[in-house]
Amino acid sequence: METVTLELPSSLHTDLQALAAEQDGDLVAMLSLWVRQRQNWLRELCELRDLIQREGGLAVGDTKEKVVEHMRKTRQEIFEAEYAHLYR
């Protein structure tokens, strides 16, 4: 297996070693897991963006004012559906 040397500030290395020890694992395995999780997250984010675009985007408005108006309307609808009965 090919190896590389990575230079880190000693305090960062210490913190990472401590995190790995808390999980009863080694640092390299923990970092490898994080890389795979990040790759999966990025792939899923791209898939979500593609789906939103294929479905016509998020219809919240073309201008800042329209977006704010849409958000206020949505917030009011949520309030009416979930909380308004508490104030009657």
Buried (B, 14 or more C-beta within 10 A) or exposed (E): EEEEEEEEEEEEEEEBEEBBEEEEBEBEEBBEEEEEEEEEEEEEEEEEEEEEEEEEEEEEEEEEEEEEEBEEEEEEEEEEEEEEEEEE
